[in-house]
Amino acid sequence: MLWTLHNRASESLRPDAMLRDPEAERIYRAIPYDYRQSFGPADSSHAVRSLMFDEAVAAWMQAHPGGSVVELGCGLETQFQRIDDGRVRWLCVDVPEAIEVRERFLPAGERCRHVRCSALDPAWMDEIPAGEVFVTAQGLLMYFDESTVRGLTVALVERFPGVEFMFDTIPVWFSRKTVQGYWRTPHYKAPPMPWGIALHDAPATLRGWSPAIEEVRAMPYRNFRVGPGRYMSVFARIPMLRAFMPGIVRLRSRSSAR
């Protein structure tokens, strides 16, 4: 929660920011925490991710006015505040303790409701109003094992015909690294992330989970500001390297699914 806030707010504070996020800046300043000591210097990774999600969801909202967006594992994410079009119905889903923290800074509203339950609890699906649905999960699914991710995905696509589901992935090598114990800094050990997948394997793997899944697209990240991530677009064109990259997956279920 705080690591992603650190990166998003720090990017937004730059004069040449790729992502403007005033609410993230406000929350970042309001929490008395030594972000740099825990997470190290900020990087643009989470800002790039947020920007790619923003563009996809905003385009979907334009095509489906008044539709419902569900944000799984919302934490302190401020996507609704960035792209609200005045019509979308938004559902923020997270465990009770996370929602409690969120509501200190981002209160719920008539079109942005909070649901206190795990993304794995199907109760949140009962809260979605009739109509078109887009579900997102940023920085969430890698913390579950593959069978759990599969179960969640299948439940979603088989319950909501035409639903779109967008989430980020990590490669297998990084998943293994976190399971073995990955210290990002001397003060922060990343939680285990059991589910990793090669980006080029994602479409076939996910389509094999359910006949209700009609389309799957796997996208590499855009270029980061610093480090090897500056060359994401180059790496993505090399099949051998693409397997070692994080990415973003977007799938859609068949409109006739039941």
C-alpha positions as CSV (number, residue, x, y, z in Angstrom):
1,M,0.0,0.0,0.0
2,L,2.7,2.5,1.0
3,W,5.2,1.4,-1.5
4,T,2.9,2.1,-4.4
5,L,1.9,5.4,-2.8
6,H,5.6,6.3,-2.5
7,N,6.2,5.7,-6.2
8,R,2.9,7.3,-7.5
9,A,3.1,10.4,-5.4
10,S,6.8,10.9,-6.1
11,E,6.2,10.8,-9.8
12,S,3.3,13.2,-9.6
13,L,5.5,15.7,-7.7
14,R,7.9,15.9,-10.6
15,P,7.6,18.9,-12.9
16,D,7.7,16.5,-15.9
17,A,5.4,13.9,-14.3
18,M,3.9,11.3,-16.6
19,L,1.1,10.8,-14.1
20,R,-0.7,13.7,-12.2
21,D,-2.1,12.4,-8.9
22,P,-2.9,15.3,-6.5
23,E,-4.8,13.0,-4.1
24,A,-1.8,10.6,-3.9
25,E,0.4,13.6,-3.1
26,R,-2.0,14.8,-0.4
27,I,-2.1,11.3,1.3
28,Y,1.7,10.9,0.9
29,R,2.4,14.1,2.8
30,A,-0.2,13.3,5.5
31,I,1.3,10.0,6.5
32,P,4.4,10.5,8.8
33,Y,6.5,7.7,7.4
34,D,10.0,7.3,6.1
35,Y,9.2,6.0,2.7
36,R,12.7,6.2,1.3
37,Q,14.2,4.3,4.2
38,S,11.8,1.4,3.7
39,F,11.4,1.3,0.0
40,G,14.5,3.1,-1.3
41,P,14.4,5.9,-4.0
42,A,11.1,6.2,-5.8
43,D,10.8,4.8,-9.3
44,S,8.2,5.2,-12.0
45,S,7.1,1.6,-12.1
46,H,3.8,2.1,-10.3
47,A,3.1,5.4,-12.1
48,V,3.5,3.6,-15.4
49,R,1.1,0.9,-14.3
50,S,-1.4,3.4,-13.1
51,L,-1.2,5.3,-16.3
52,M,-1.8,2.2,-18.4
53,F,-4.8,1.2,-16.3
54,D,-6.2,4.8,-16.3
55,E,-6.1,4.9,-20.1
56,A,-7.8,1.5,-20.5
57,V,-10.5,2.2,-17.9
58,A,-11.2,5.7,-19.1
59,A,-11.7,4.5,-22.7
60,W,-14.0,1.7,-21.5
61,M,-16.0,4.3,-19.5
62,Q,-16.4,6.4,-22.5
63,A,-17.7,3.4,-24.5
64,H,-20.0,2.3,-21.6
65,P,-21.4,5.4,-19.9
66,G,-22.8,4.7,-16.4
67,G,-21.1,1.3,-16.3
68,S,-19.5,-0.3,-13.2
69,V,-15.8,-0.4,-12.4
70,V,-14.7,-2.7,-9.6
71,E,-11.3,-2.1,-8.1
72,L,-10.0,-5.2,-6.2
73,G,-7.4,-4.7,-3.5
74,C,-7.9,-0.9,-3.8
75,G,-5.7,0.1,-0.8
76,L,-4.9,3.8,-1.2
77,E,-5.2,3.7,-5.0
78,T,-6.7,7.0,-6.3
79,Q,-7.9,6.0,-9.8
80,F,-11.5,7.0,-9.2
81,Q,-10.3,10.5,-8.2
82,R,-8.1,10.7,-11.3
83,I,-10.5,9.6,-14.0
84,D,-14.1,10.0,-12.7
85,D,-16.4,11.1,-15.5
86,G,-19.3,12.0,-13.3
87,R,-21.3,8.9,-14.4
88,V,-19.3,5.8,-13.6
89,R,-20.4,3.6,-10.7
90,W,-17.2,2.5,-8.8
91,L,-16.7,-0.2,-6.2
92,C,-13.6,-0.3,-4.1
93,V,-13.0,-3.8,-2.6
94,D,-10.5,-4.6,0.1
95,V,-10.2,-6.3,3.5
96,P,-11.7,-4.4,6.4
97,E,-8.4,-3.1,7.8
98,A,-7.4,-1.7,4.5
99,I,-10.7,0.0,3.9
100,E,-10.4,1.5,7.4
101,V,-7.1,3.1,6.4
102,R,-8.5,4.2,3.1
103,E,-11.4,6.0,4.6
104,R,-9.2,8.2,6.7
105,F,-8.2,9.8,3.5
106,L,-10.7,8.8,0.8
107,P,-14.3,8.6,2.0
108,A,-16.8,6.6,0.1
109,G,-19.5,8.4,-1.9
110,E,-22.7,7.8,-3.8
111,R,-20.9,6.6,-6.9
112,C,-17.7,5.3,-5.2
113,R,-18.7,2.7,-2.7
114,H,-16.4,0.7,-0.4
115,V,-16.9,-3.0,0.2
116,R,-15.1,-4.6,3.2
117,C,-14.1,-8.1,2.1
118,S,-11.4,-10.0,0.4
119,A,-11.2,-10.1,-3.3
120,L,-11.6,-13.9,-2.9
121,D,-14.9,-13.5,-1.1
122,P,-17.6,-13.7,-3.8
123,A,-19.8,-11.5,-1.7
124,W,-18.5,-8.4,-3.5
125,M,-20.0,-9.7,-6.7
126,D,-23.4,-9.3,-5.2
127,E,-22.8,-5.6,-4.8
128,I,-22.3,-5.0,-8.6
129,P,-25.4,-3.3,-10.1
130,A,-26.8,-4.6,-13.4
131,G,-25.0,-3.4,-16.5
132,E,-21.6,-3.4,-18.1
133,V,-18.7,-4.3,-15.7
134,F,-14.9,-3.7,-15.8
135,V,-12.9,-5.3,-13.0
136,T,-9.3,-4.3,-12.2
137,A,-6.7,-5.7,-9.8
138,Q,-3.4,-3.7,-9.5
139,G,-0.6,-5.4,-7.5
140,L,-2.9,-8.1,-6.2
141,L,-3.1,-11.4,-8.0
142,M,0.6,-12.3,-7.7
143,Y,0.1,-12.7,-3.9
144,F,-2.2,-15.7,-4.5
145,D,-1.3,-19.1,-6.0
146,E,-2.3,-20.0,-9.5
147,S,-5.3,-22.2,-8.5
148,T,-6.7,-19.3,-6.5
149,V,-6.2,-16.8,-9.3
150,R,-7.9,-19.3,-11.7
151,G,-10.8,-19.8,-9.3
152,L,-11.4,-16.0,-9.0
153,T,-11.1,-15.4,-12.7
154,V,-13.5,-18.3,-13.6
155,A,-16.1,-17.2,-11.1
156,L,-15.9,-13.7,-12.5
157,V,-16.2,-14.5,-16.2
158,E,-18.9,-17.1,-15.7
159,R,-21.0,-14.9,-13.6
160,F,-20.8,-11.6,-15.7
161,P,-21.2,-12.0,-19.4
162,G,-19.1,-9.5,-21.3
163,V,-17.1,-8.5,-18.2
164,E,-13.5,-7.2,-18.7
165,F,-10.8,-8.0,-16.3
166,M,-7.5,-6.2,-16.2
167,F,-4.5,-7.1,-13.9
168,D,-0.8,-7.0,-13.8
169,T,1.6,-10.0,-13.7
170,I,5.1,-10.7,-12.6
171,P,7.5,-13.2,-14.3
172,V,8.2,-16.6,-12.8
173,W,11.8,-15.7,-11.8
174,F,10.7,-12.8,-9.7
175,S,7.9,-14.8,-8.1
176,R,10.5,-17.4,-7.0
177,K,12.8,-14.6,-5.7
178,T,10.0,-13.3,-3.4
179,V,9.1,-16.8,-2.2
180,Q,12.7,-17.4,-1.3
181,G,12.9,-14.1,0.6
182,Y,13.5,-10.8,-1.3
183,W,14.7,-7.8,0.7
184,R,14.1,-4.7,-1.4
185,T,16.0,-2.7,1.1
186,P,17.6,-3.5,4.5
187,H,14.3,-2.3,6.0
188,Y,11.7,-3.8,3.7
189,K,11.2,-7.5,2.8
190,A,8.7,-8.0,0.0
191,P,5.8,-10.4,0.8
192,P,5.9,-13.7,-1.0
193,M,4.3,-13.6,-4.5
194,P,3.5,-17.2,-5.4
195,W,2.0,-16.6,-8.9
196,G,4.2,-15.7,-11.7
197,I,3.7,-16.2,-15.4
198,A,5.7,-15.6,-18.6
199,L,3.9,-12.8,-20.4
200,H,3.8,-14.7,-23.7
201,D,2.2,-17.7,-22.0
202,A,-0.6,-15.7,-20.4
203,P,-3.1,-15.7,-23.3
204,A,-3.1,-19.4,-23.9
205,T,-3.0,-20.2,-20.2
206,L,-6.0,-18.0,-19.3
207,R,-8.1,-19.1,-22.3
208,G,-7.6,-22.6,-21.1
209,W,-9.2,-21.8,-17.7
210,S,-12.7,-21.4,-19.0
211,P,-14.6,-21.5,-22.3
212,A,-16.3,-18.3,-21.1
213,I,-13.1,-16.4,-21.7
214,E,-13.3,-15.0,-25.3
215,E,-10.3,-12.7,-25.6
216,V,-7.0,-12.3,-23.7
217,R,-4.3,-9.6,-24.4
218,A,-0.9,-9.5,-22.7
219,M,0.9,-6.2,-22.8
220,P,4.4,-5.2,-21.7
221,Y,4.9,-2.2,-19.5
222,R,5.9,1.1,-21.1
223,N,9.4,2.4,-20.5
224,F,10.3,3.4,-16.9
225,R,12.5,6.4,-16.2
226,V,15.6,4.7,-14.9
227,G,17.4,1.3,-14.7
228,P,16.8,-1.5,-17.1
229,G,13.1,-0.5,-17.2
230,R,14.1,2.3,-19.5
231,Y,14.3,-0.3,-22.3
232,M,11.0,-2.1,-21.7
233,S,9.8,-1.4,-25.3
234,V,13.1,-2.9,-26.7
235,F,12.9,-6.0,-24.4
236,A,9.3,-6.6,-25.4
237,R,10.3,-7.1,-29.1
238,I,12.8,-9.9,-28.1
239,P,10.9,-13.2,-27.4
240,M,13.5,-14.6,-25.1
241,L,13.5,-11.4,-22.9
242,R,9.7,-11.0,-23.0
243,A,9.4,-14.1,-20.9
244,F,11.3,-12.4,-18.1
245,M,9.2,-9.2,-18.1
246,P,6.3,-8.1,-15.9
247,G,3.2,-7.1,-17.8
248,I,-0.5,-6.3,-17.9
249,V,-3.2,-8.7,-19.0
250,R,-6.7,-7.7,-20.1
251,L,-9.4,-10.3,-20.8
252,R,-13.0,-10.3,-21.8
253,S,-15.7,-12.9,-21.3
254,R,-18.2,-14.0,-23.9
255,S,-21.4,-12.0,-24.0
256,S,-23.4,-15.2,-24.0
257,A,-21.7,-16.7,-20.9
258,R,-23.9,-17.8,-18.1
